[in-house]
């Protein structure tokens, strides 16, 4: 099981990361910062949908 987390980085941009619920390790993260929270969530949704297609 995993969960997506959304947070602001040190420059004030929004980022996402995927963490394992079993051990707390980060499995993936955004390679860019987003100015808007909604854009960050949309980016995470795109990644999630791509993973589920595999």
C-alpha distance matrix in Angstrom:
0.0 3.8 7.1 10.6 13.4 17.1 20.0 23.6 24.7 28.1 30.0 28.7 26.6 23.3 20.3 16.5 13.8 10.1 8.7 6.2 5.7 7.0 10.0 10.5 11.5 12.2 11.1 13.6 16.0 18.9 22.1 24.3 24.9 25.5 28.5 27.0 23.8 23.7 24.1 21.1 18.9 20.5 19.8 16.0 16.2 18.2 15.8 12.9 15.5 16.7 13.4 13.1 16.8 16.5
3.8 0.0 3.8 7.0 9.8 13.4 16.3 19.9 21.0 24.4 26.3 25.0 22.9 19.5 16.5 12.8 10.1 6.5 5.5 4.6 5.3 8.0 9.9 9.0 9.7 9.4 8.6 10.5 12.5 15.4 18.6 20.7 21.1 21.8 24.8 23.4 20.3 20.5 20.7 17.6 15.6 17.4 16.6 12.8 13.6 15.7 13.2 10.7 13.9 15.1 12.2 12.7 16.4 16.3
7.1 3.8 0.0 3.8 6.5 10.0 13.1 16.8 18.4 21.9 23.6 22.0 20.0 16.5 13.8 10.2 8.3 5.6 5.5 6.7 6.9 10.5 11.8 9.7 10.8 9.8 9.8 10.6 11.5 13.8 17.4 18.9 18.8 19.1 21.8 20.2 16.9 17.3 17.9 14.7 12.7 15.0 14.5 10.8 11.9 14.6 12.6 10.4 13.8 15.5 13.3 13.9 17.6 18.2
10.6 7.0 3.8 0.0 3.8 6.8 10.1 13.6 15.3 19.0 20.4 18.6 16.4 12.8 10.3 6.6 5.6 4.5 6.5 9.2 10.2 13.7 14.3 11.5 11.9 9.7 9.9 9.4 9.1 10.7 14.5 15.5 15.2 15.3 18.0 16.6 13.4 13.9 14.3 11.0 9.3 11.9 11.3 7.7 9.5 12.3 10.6 9.2 12.8 14.5 13.1 14.3 17.6 18.4
13.4 9.8 6.5 3.8 0.0 3.8 6.6 10.4 12.3 15.8 17.4 15.6 13.9 10.5 8.3 5.5 5.4 6.3 7.5 10.8 11.5 15.1 14.9 11.6 12.1 10.0 11.4 10.6 9.3 10.6 14.2 14.7 13.6 13.9 16.2 15.0 11.7 13.2 13.9 10.4 9.5 12.8 12.3 9.4 11.9 14.6 13.2 12.5 16.1 17.6 16.5 17.9 21.1 21.9
17.1 13.4 10.0 6.8 3.8 0.0 3.8 7.2 9.7 13.4 14.5 12.2 10.4 6.9 5.7 4.5 6.7 9.1 11.0 14.5 15.3 18.8 18.4 14.9 15.1 12.6 14.0 12.2 9.8 9.8 13.2 12.7 10.8 10.7 12.6 11.4 8.3 10.4 11.2 7.7 7.7 11.3 11.0 9.1 11.9 14.5 13.8 13.9 17.1 18.6 18.2 19.8 22.7 23.7
20.0 16.3 13.1 10.1 6.6 3.8 0.0 3.8 6.5 9.8 11.3 9.1 8.3 5.7 5.5 6.4 8.5 11.6 12.9 16.5 17.4 20.7 19.7 15.9 16.0 13.6 15.6 13.9 11.0 10.8 13.4 12.4 10.0 10.4 11.7 11.3 8.9 12.0 12.6 9.4 10.6 14.0 13.4 12.2 15.3 17.5 16.7 17.3 20.5 21.7 21.3 23.3 26.0 26.9
23.6 19.9 16.8 13.6 10.4 7.2 3.8 0.0 3.8 6.8 7.7 5.4 5.3 4.5 6.1 8.7 11.2 14.7 16.2 19.8 21.0 24.1 22.8 19.0 18.7 16.1 18.2 16.0 12.7 11.7 13.4 11.6 8.5 9.1 9.7 10.2 9.0 12.7 12.8 10.2 12.4 15.4 14.7 14.4 17.6 19.3 18.8 19.9 22.9 23.9 23.9 26.1 28.5 29.3
24.7 21.0 18.4 15.3 12.3 9.7 6.5 3.8 0.0 3.8 5.5 5.3 5.5 6.4 6.8 9.8 11.6 15.2 16.6 20.3 21.9 24.6 22.8 19.1 18.2 15.5 17.7 15.4 12.1 11.1 12.0 10.4 7.8 9.8 10.8 12.5 12.0 15.5 14.8 12.2 14.8 17.5 15.9 15.8 19.4 20.6 19.6 21.1 24.3 24.6 24.5 27.1 29.4 29.8
28.1 24.4 21.9 19.0 15.8 13.4 9.8 6.8 3.8 0.0 3.8 5.5 7.5 9.6 10.5 13.5 15.1 18.7 19.8 23.3 24.8 27.3 25.2 21.6 20.7 18.3 20.7 18.6 15.3 14.4 14.5 12.8 10.3 12.4 12.7 14.9 15.0 18.6 17.9 15.6 18.4 21.0 19.4 19.5 23.1 24.2 23.2 24.9 28.0 28.2 28.1 30.8 33.0 33.3
30.0 26.3 23.6 20.4 17.4 14.5 11.3 7.7 5.5 3.8 0.0 3.8 5.7 9.0 10.7 14.3 16.5 20.3 21.9 25.6 27.3 30.0 28.1 24.4 23.4 20.5 22.5 19.8 16.3 14.5 14.2 11.6 8.8 10.5 10.2 13.0 14.0 17.4 16.4 14.8 18.0 20.1 18.6 19.5 22.9 23.6 23.1 25.2 27.9 28.1 28.5 31.2 33.1 33.6
28.7 25.0 22.0 18.6 15.6 12.2 9.1 5.4 5.3 5.5 3.8 0.0 3.8 6.7 9.4 12.9 15.7 19.4 21.1 24.9 26.2 29.2 27.7 23.9 23.3 20.5 22.4 19.8 16.2 14.3 14.8 12.1 8.5 9.0 8.0 10.1 10.8 14.4 14.0 12.6 15.5 17.9 17.0 17.8 21.0 22.1 22.0 23.7 26.4 27.0 27.6 30.0 32.0 32.9
26.6 22.9 20.0 16.4 13.9 10.4 8.3 5.3 5.5 7.5 5.7 3.8 0.0 3.8 6.5 10.3 13.3 17.0 19.3 23.1 24.8 27.8 26.6 22.9 22.0 18.8 20.2 17.2 13.5 11.1 11.7 8.7 5.0 5.3 5.4 7.7 8.6 11.8 10.8 9.2 12.5 14.5 13.4 14.5 17.6 18.5 18.5 20.4 23.0 23.5 24.2 26.6 28.5 29.4
23.3 19.5 16.5 12.8 10.5 6.9 5.7 4.5 6.4 9.6 9.0 6.7 3.8 0.0 3.8 7.1 10.5 14.0 16.4 20.2 21.7 24.9 24.0 20.4 19.8 16.6 17.8 14.9 11.4 9.2 11.0 8.7 5.4 4.8 6.2 6.7 5.9 9.2 8.6 6.2 9.1 11.5 10.7 11.2 14.3 15.7 15.6 17.2 19.8 20.7 21.3 23.5 25.5 26.6
20.3 16.5 13.8 10.3 8.3 5.7 5.5 6.1 6.8 10.5 10.7 9.4 6.5 3.8 0.0 3.8 7.0 10.6 13.2 16.9 18.8 21.9 20.9 17.4 16.4 13.0 14.0 11.1 7.6 5.9 8.3 7.1 5.3 6.4 9.2 9.6 8.3 10.7 9.6 6.2 8.7 11.1 9.3 9.0 12.6 13.8 13.0 14.6 17.5 18.1 18.2 20.7 22.9 23.6
16.5 12.8 10.2 6.6 5.5 4.5 6.4 8.7 9.8 13.5 14.3 12.9 10.3 7.1 3.8 0.0 3.8 7.0 9.9 13.5 15.4 18.6 18.0 14.7 13.8 10.5 11.1 8.6 5.7 5.5 9.0 9.2 8.6 9.3 12.4 11.9 9.7 11.3 10.5 6.7 7.6 10.2 8.4 6.7 10.3 11.9 10.5 11.5 14.8 15.5 15.2 17.5 20.0 20.7
13.8 10.1 8.3 5.6 5.4 6.7 8.5 11.2 11.6 15.1 16.5 15.7 13.3 10.5 7.0 3.8 0.0 3.8 6.5 10.1 12.5 15.3 14.5 11.3 10.2 6.8 7.5 5.6 4.0 6.3 9.7 11.2 11.4 12.8 16.0 15.7 13.4 14.8 14.0 10.3 10.6 12.9 10.8 8.2 11.6 13.0 10.7 11.1 14.8 15.2 14.0 16.4 19.2 19.3
10.1 6.5 5.6 4.5 6.3 9.1 11.6 14.7 15.2 18.7 20.3 19.4 17.0 14.0 10.6 7.0 3.8 0.0 3.8 6.9 9.5 12.2 12.0 9.5 8.5 5.8 5.5 5.2 6.2 9.1 12.4 14.4 14.9 16.1 19.3 18.7 16.0 16.8 16.3 12.8 12.1 14.1 12.3 8.9 11.4 13.0 10.2 9.6 13.4 13.9 11.9 13.9 17.0 16.9
8.7 5.5 5.5 6.5 7.5 11.0 12.9 16.2 16.6 19.8 21.9 21.1 19.3 16.4 13.2 9.9 6.5 3.8 0.0 3.8 6.3 8.8 8.4 5.7 5.5 4.4 5.5 7.4 8.9 12.3 15.3 17.4 17.8 19.2 22.2 21.6 18.7 19.8 19.7 16.1 15.2 17.6 16.0 12.6 14.8 16.6 13.8 12.7 16.4 16.9 14.4 16.1 19.4 19.0
6.2 4.6 6.7 9.2 10.8 14.5 16.5 19.8 20.3 23.3 25.6 24.9 23.1 20.2 16.9 13.5 10.1 6.9 3.8 0.0 3.8 5.4 5.8 5.0 5.4 6.4 6.7 9.7 12.1 15.6 18.4 20.8 21.4 22.8 25.9 25.1 22.1 23.0 22.9 19.4 18.2 20.3 18.9 15.3 16.9 18.7 15.7 14.0 17.4 17.9 14.8 16.0 19.5 18.7
5.7 5.3 6.9 10.2 11.5 15.3 17.4 21.0 21.9 24.8 27.3 26.2 24.8 21.7 18.8 15.4 12.5 9.5 6.3 3.8 0.0 3.8 5.7 5.5 7.9 9.6 10.4 13.2 15.2 18.4 21.5 23.6 23.7 24.8 27.5 26.4 23.1 23.9 24.5 21.0 19.4 21.8 20.9 17.2 18.5 20.8 18.2 16.0 19.2 20.3 17.3 17.8 21.5 21.0
7.0 8.0 10.5 13.7 15.1 18.8 20.7 24.1 24.6 27.3 30.0 29.2 27.8 24.9 21.9 18.6 15.3 12.2 8.8 5.4 3.8 0.0 3.8 6.1 8.2 10.9 11.5 14.9 17.4 20.9 23.7 26.1 26.6 27.9 30.8 29.8 26.7 27.6 27.9 24.4 22.9 25.1 24.0 20.3 21.6 23.5 20.6 18.5 21.6 22.3 18.9 19.5 22.9 22.0
10.0 9.9 11.8 14.3 14.9 18.4 19.7 22.8 22.8 25.2 28.1 27.7 26.6 24.0 20.9 18.0 14.5 12.0 8.4 5.8 5.7 3.8 0.0 3.8 5.6 9.1 10.5 14.0 16.3 20.0 22.4 24.9 25.4 27.2 30.0 29.5 26.6 27.9 28.0 24.3 23.4 25.8 24.3 20.8 22.7 24.4 21.3 19.8 23.2 23.5 20.2 21.4 24.7 23.5
10.5 9.0 9.7 11.5 11.6 14.9 15.9 19.0 19.1 21.6 24.4 23.9 22.9 20.4 17.4 14.7 11.3 9.5 5.7 5.0 5.5 6.1 3.8 0.0 3.8 6.6 9.0 11.9 13.5 17.1 19.6 21.8 22.0 23.7 26.5 26.0 23.1 24.7 24.8 21.1 20.4 23.1 21.6 18.2 20.4 22.4 19.4 18.2 21.8 22.3 19.4 20.9 24.3 23.4
11.5 9.7 10.8 11.9 12.1 15.1 16.0 18.7 18.2 20.7 23.4 23.3 22.0 19.8 16.4 13.8 10.2 8.5 5.5 5.4 7.9 8.2 5.6 3.8 0.0 3.8 6.2 9.2 11.3 15.0 17.1 19.7 20.4 22.6 25.6 25.6 23.1 24.6 24.2 20.4 20.2 22.5 20.4 17.3 19.8 21.2 17.9 17.3 20.9 20.7 17.9 19.9 23.0 21.7
12.2 9.4 9.8 9.7 10.0 12.6 13.6 16.1 15.5 18.3 20.5 20.5 18.8 16.6 13.0 10.5 6.8 5.8 4.4 6.4 9.6 10.9 9.1 6.6 3.8 0.0 3.8 5.7 7.5 11.2 13.4 16.0 16.8 19.0 22.2 22.3 20.0 21.6 20.8 17.1 17.2 19.3 17.0 14.1 17.0 18.0 14.8 14.7 18.4 18.1 15.7 18.1 21.0 20.0
11.1 8.6 9.8 9.9 11.4 14.0 15.6 18.2 17.7 20.7 22.5 22.4 20.2 17.8 14.0 11.1 7.5 5.5 5.5 6.7 10.4 11.5 10.5 9.0 6.2 3.8 0.0 3.8 7.2 10.8 12.8 15.9 17.4 19.4 22.9 22.9 20.7 21.6 20.5 17.0 16.9 18.3 15.8 13.0 15.4 15.9 12.4 12.3 15.8 15.0 12.4 15.0 17.7 16.4
13.6 10.5 10.6 9.4 10.6 12.2 13.9 16.0 15.4 18.6 19.8 19.8 17.2 14.9 11.1 8.6 5.6 5.2 7.4 9.7 13.2 14.9 14.0 11.9 9.2 5.7 3.8 0.0 3.8 7.2 9.2 12.2 14.0 16.0 19.6 19.9 18.0 18.9 17.3 14.0 14.4 15.5 12.6 10.3 13.2 13.3 9.9 10.8 14.2 13.3 11.5 14.6 16.9 16.0
16.0 12.5 11.5 9.1 9.3 9.8 11.0 12.7 12.1 15.3 16.3 16.2 13.5 11.4 7.6 5.7 4.0 6.2 8.9 12.1 15.2 17.4 16.3 13.5 11.3 7.5 7.2 3.8 0.0 3.8 6.4 8.8 10.3 12.4 16.0 16.5 14.9 16.2 14.5 11.0 12.1 13.6 10.5 8.9 12.4 12.7 9.9 11.5 14.9 14.3 13.4 16.5 18.6 18.3
18.9 15.4 13.8 10.7 10.6 9.8 10.8 11.7 11.1 14.4 14.5 14.3 11.1 9.2 5.9 5.5 6.3 9.1 12.3 15.6 18.4 20.9 20.0 17.1 15.0 11.2 10.8 7.2 3.8 0.0 3.8 5.4 7.1 9.1 12.8 13.6 12.8 13.9 11.6 8.5 10.5 11.5 8.1 7.8 11.5 11.3 9.4 11.9 14.7 14.1 14.2 17.3 19.0 19.2
22.1 18.6 17.4 14.5 14.2 13.2 13.4 13.4 12.0 14.5 14.2 14.8 11.7 11.0 8.3 9.0 9.7 12.4 15.3 18.4 21.5 23.7 22.4 19.6 17.1 13.4 12.8 9.2 6.4 3.8 0.0 3.8 7.1 9.9 13.4 15.1 15.1 16.3 13.4 11.0 13.6 14.0 10.4 11.0 14.4 13.4 11.6 14.7 17.1 15.8 16.2 19.6 20.8 20.6
24.3 20.7 18.9 15.5 14.7 12.7 12.4 11.6 10.4 12.8 11.6 12.1 8.7 8.7 7.1 9.2 11.2 14.4 17.4 20.8 23.6 26.1 24.9 21.8 19.7 16.0 15.9 12.2 8.8 5.4 3.8 0.0 3.8 6.6 9.9 12.0 12.7 14.1 11.1 9.3 12.6 13.0 9.9 11.4 14.7 14.0 13.1 16.2 18.4 17.6 18.5 21.7 22.8 23.1
24.9 21.1 18.8 15.2 13.6 10.8 10.0 8.5 7.8 10.3 8.8 8.5 5.0 5.4 5.3 8.6 11.4 14.9 17.8 21.4 23.7 26.6 25.4 22.0 20.4 16.8 17.4 14.0 10.3 7.1 7.1 3.8 0.0 3.8 6.7 9.1 9.9 12.0 9.6 7.8 11.4 12.5 10.3 11.8 15.1 15.2 14.8 17.4 19.7 19.6 20.5 23.3 24.8 25.5
25.5 21.8 19.1 15.3 13.9 10.7 10.4 9.1 9.8 12.4 10.5 9.0 5.3 4.8 6.4 9.3 12.8 16.1 19.2 22.8 24.8 27.9 27.2 23.7 22.6 19.0 19.4 16.0 12.4 9.1 9.9 6.6 3.8 0.0 3.8 5.5 7.0 8.7 6.3 5.6 9.4 10.2 9.0 11.1 13.8 14.1 14.7 17.0 19.0 19.4 20.8 23.1 24.5 25.8
28.5 24.8 21.8 18.0 16.2 12.6 11.7 9.7 10.8 12.7 10.2 8.0 5.4 6.2 9.2 12.4 16.0 19.3 22.2 25.9 27.5 30.8 30.0 26.5 25.6 22.2 22.9 19.6 16.0 12.8 13.4 9.9 6.7 3.8 0.0 3.8 6.9 8.9 7.5 8.0 11.3 12.3 12.0 14.2 16.5 17.1 18.1 20.2 22.0 22.7 24.2 26.3 27.7 29.2
27.0 23.4 20.2 16.6 15.0 11.4 11.3 10.2 12.5 14.9 13.0 10.1 7.7 6.7 9.6 11.9 15.7 18.7 21.6 25.1 26.4 29.8 29.5 26.0 25.6 22.3 22.9 19.9 16.5 13.6 15.1 12.0 9.1 5.5 3.8 0.0 3.8 5.4 5.3 6.5 8.9 10.0 10.9 12.8 14.5 15.7 17.2 18.7 20.3 21.7 23.2 24.9 26.4 28.3
23.8 20.3 16.9 13.4 11.7 8.3 8.9 9.0 12.0 15.0 14.0 10.8 8.6 5.9 8.3 9.7 13.4 16.0 18.7 22.1 23.1 26.7 26.6 23.1 23.1 20.0 20.7 18.0 14.9 12.8 15.1 12.7 9.9 7.0 6.9 3.8 0.0 3.8 5.5 5.1 6.3 8.7 9.9 10.8 12.5 14.4 15.7 16.6 18.5 20.3 21.4 22.8 24.7 26.7
23.7 20.5 17.3 13.9 13.2 10.4 12.0 12.7 15.5 18.6 17.4 14.4 11.8 9.2 10.7 11.3 14.8 16.8 19.8 23.0 23.9 27.6 27.9 24.7 24.6 21.6 21.6 18.9 16.2 13.9 16.3 14.1 12.0 8.7 8.9 5.4 3.8 0.0 3.8 5.4 5.1 6.2 8.6 9.9 10.5 12.4 14.4 15.2 16.4 18.5 20.1 21.0 22.7 25.0
24.1 20.7 17.9 14.3 13.9 11.2 12.6 12.8 14.8 17.9 16.4 14.0 10.8 8.6 9.6 10.5 14.0 16.3 19.7 22.9 24.5 27.9 28.0 24.8 24.2 20.8 20.5 17.3 14.5 11.6 13.4 11.1 9.6 6.3 7.5 5.3 5.5 3.8 0.0 3.8 5.5 5.0 6.1 8.7 9.8 10.6 12.5 14.2 15.3 16.7 18.6 20.1 21.3 23.4
21.1 17.6 14.7 11.0 10.4 7.7 9.4 10.2 12.2 15.6 14.8 12.6 9.2 6.2 6.2 6.7 10.3 12.8 16.1 19.4 21.0 24.4 24.3 21.1 20.4 17.1 17.0 14.0 11.0 8.5 11.0 9.3 7.8 5.6 8.0 6.5 5.1 5.4 3.8 0.0 3.8 5.4 5.1 6.3 8.7 10.0 10.9 12.4 14.4 15.6 16.8 18.6 20.4 22.0
18.9 15.6 12.7 9.3 9.5 7.7 10.6 12.4 14.8 18.4 18.0 15.5 12.5 9.1 8.7 7.6 10.6 12.1 15.2 18.2 19.4 22.9 23.4 20.4 20.2 17.2 16.9 14.4 12.1 10.5 13.6 12.6 11.4 9.4 11.3 8.9 6.3 5.1 5.5 3.8 0.0 3.8 5.4 5.1 6.2 8.7 10.0 10.4 12.3 14.3 15.4 16.5 18.5 20.6
20.5 17.4 15.0 11.9 12.8 11.3 14.0 15.4 17.5 21.0 20.1 17.9 14.5 11.5 11.1 10.2 12.9 14.1 17.6 20.3 21.8 25.1 25.8 23.1 22.5 19.3 18.3 15.5 13.6 11.5 14.0 13.0 12.5 10.2 12.3 10.0 8.7 6.2 5.0 5.4 3.8 0.0 3.8 5.4 5.0 6.3 8.8 9.8 10.5 12.4 14.3 15.4 16.7 19.1
19.8 16.6 14.5 11.3 12.3 11.0 13.4 14.7 15.9 19.4 18.6 17.0 13.4 10.7 9.3 8.4 10.8 12.3 16.0 18.9 20.9 24.0 24.3 21.6 20.4 17.0 15.8 12.6 10.5 8.1 10.4 9.9 10.3 9.0 12.0 10.9 9.9 8.6 6.1 5.1 5.4 3.8 0.0 3.8 5.4 5.2 6.5 8.7 10.1 10.8 12.6 14.5 15.8 17.5
16.0 12.8 10.8 7.7 9.4 9.1 12.2 14.4 15.8 19.5 19.5 17.8 14.5 11.2 9.0 6.7 8.2 8.9 12.6 15.3 17.2 20.3 20.8 18.2 17.3 14.1 13.0 10.3 8.9 7.8 11.0 11.4 11.8 11.1 14.2 12.8 10.8 9.9 8.7 6.3 5.1 5.4 3.8 0.0 3.8 5.4 5.2 6.1 8.6 9.9 10.6 12.4 14.4 16.0
16.2 13.6 11.9 9.5 11.9 11.9 15.3 17.6 19.4 23.1 22.9 21.0 17.6 14.3 12.6 10.3 11.6 11.4 14.8 16.9 18.5 21.6 22.7 20.4 19.8 17.0 15.4 13.2 12.4 11.5 14.4 14.7 15.1 13.8 16.5 14.5 12.5 10.5 9.8 8.7 6.2 5.0 5.4 3.8 0.0 3.8 5.4 5.0 6.1 8.5 9.8 10.5 12.4 14.7
18.2 15.7 14.6 12.3 14.6 14.5 17.5 19.3 20.6 24.2 23.6 22.1 18.5 15.7 13.8 11.9 13.0 13.0 16.6 18.7 20.8 23.5 24.4 22.4 21.2 18.0 15.9 13.3 12.7 11.3 13.4 14.0 15.2 14.1 17.1 15.7 14.4 12.4 10.6 10.0 8.7 6.3 5.2 5.4 3.8 0.0 3.8 5.5 5.2 6.2 8.7 10.0 10.8 13.0
15.8 13.2 12.6 10.6 13.2 13.8 16.7 18.8 19.6 23.2 23.1 22.0 18.5 15.6 13.0 10.5 10.7 10.2 13.8 15.7 18.2 20.6 21.3 19.4 17.9 14.8 12.4 9.9 9.9 9.4 11.6 13.1 14.8 14.7 18.1 17.2 15.7 14.4 12.5 10.9 10.0 8.8 6.5 5.2 5.4 3.8 0.0 3.8 5.5 5.1 6.2 8.7 10.0 11.2
12.9 10.7 10.4 9.2 12.5 13.9 17.3 19.9 21.1 24.9 25.2 23.7 20.4 17.2 14.6 11.5 11.1 9.6 12.7 14.0 16.0 18.5 19.8 18.2 17.3 14.7 12.3 10.8 11.5 11.9 14.7 16.2 17.4 17.0 20.2 18.7 16.6 15.2 14.2 12.4 10.4 9.8 8.7 6.1 5.0 5.5 3.8 0.0 3.8 5.5 5.2 6.3 8.8 10.4
15.5 13.9 13.8 12.8 16.1 17.1 20.5 22.9 24.3 28.0 27.9 26.4 23.0 19.8 17.5 14.8 14.8 13.4 16.4 17.4 19.2 21.6 23.2 21.8 20.9 18.4 15.8 14.2 14.9 14.7 17.1 18.4 19.7 19.0 22.0 20.3 18.5 16.4 15.3 14.4 12.3 10.5 10.1 8.6 6.1 5.2 5.5 3.8 0.0 3.8 5.4 5.1 6.4 9.1
16.7 15.1 15.5 14.5 17.6 18.6 21.7 23.9 24.6 28.2 28.1 27.0 23.5 20.7 18.1 15.5 15.2 13.9 16.9 17.9 20.3 22.3 23.5 22.3 20.7 18.1 15.0 13.3 14.3 14.1 15.8 17.6 19.6 19.4 22.7 21.7 20.3 18.5 16.7 15.6 14.3 12.4 10.8 9.9 8.5 6.2 5.1 5.5 3.8 0.0 3.8 5.5 5.2 6.9
13.4 12.2 13.3 13.1 16.5 18.2 21.3 23.9 24.5 28.1 28.5 27.6 24.2 21.3 18.2 15.2 14.0 11.9 14.4 14.8 17.3 18.9 20.2 19.4 17.9 15.7 12.4 11.5 13.4 14.2 16.2 18.5 20.5 20.8 24.2 23.2 21.4 20.1 18.6 16.8 15.4 14.3 12.6 10.6 9.8 8.7 6.2 5.2 5.4 3.8 0.0 3.8 5.4 5.5
13.1 12.7 13.9 14.3 17.9 19.8 23.3 26.1 27.1 30.8 31.2 30.0 26.6 23.5 20.7 17.5 16.4 13.9 16.1 16.0 17.8 19.5 21.4 20.9 19.9 18.1 15.0 14.6 16.5 17.3 19.6 21.7 23.3 23.1 26.3 24.9 22.8 21.0 20.1 18.6 16.5 15.4 14.5 12.4 10.5 10.0 8.7 6.3 5.1 5.5 3.8 0.0 3.8 5.5
16.8 16.4 17.6 17.6 21.1 22.7 26.0 28.5 29.4 33.0 33.1 32.0 28.5 25.5 22.9 20.0 19.2 17.0 19.4 19.5 21.5 22.9 24.7 24.3 23.0 21.0 17.7 16.9 18.6 19.0 20.8 22.8 24.8 24.5 27.7 26.4 24.7 22.7 21.3 20.4 18.5 16.7 15.8 14.4 12.4 10.8 10.0 8.8 6.4 5.2 5.4 3.8 0.0 3.8
16.5 16.3 18.2 18.4 21.9 23.7 26.9 29.3 29.8 33.3 33.6 32.9 29.4 26.6 23.6 20.7 19.3 16.9 19.0 18.7 21.0 22.0 23.5 23.4 21.7 20.0 16.4 16.0 18.3 19.2 20.6 23.1 25.5 25.8 29.2 28.3 26.7 25.0 23.4 22.0 20.6 19.1 17.5 16.0 14.7 13.0 11.2 10.4 9.1 6.9 5.5 5.5 3.8 0.0
